[in-house]
Amino acid sequence: ESRSVERGALAKNMDGYYAYILEDDQGKKYKGCTNRRLQEHKRGKTITTSKMKNLKIVYFERFETFEEARKREVYFKTAAGRKFLKRAISSAG
C-alpha cells in the first residue's frame, strides 16, 4: 500500500488519489475519496455535501491508485475506521 498521511492543505497539483474527511461548522463529517471531486464538495456541487456549510478538510491520506483510496474510504466508514479517525483528528488539533 502506497499511502502518505498529510495534514493541512492538499497538494496544489492534486497528484494521486485521496481518501479524506470533511467537517462542517456543525461538526458533521463526510468521508470520501477522489483525485478531483474535493473541489466540487467545497463549492457545494455534490448532493451529499450541498447542505453542509463551511466545509474544511480535517484529515486526508494520499494514494497512488484510486483502488487504494477507495479501500481506505470504506475502512473510514467502519466502526474501527471511525475510532481510528477520532484519534487521528483529535491528535492533529
Beta strands, then each sheet from edge to edge (+ up, - down):
strand 1: 3-6
strand 2: 17-23
strand 3: 29-34
strand 4: 56-63
sheet 1: 1+ 4- 2+ 3-
end
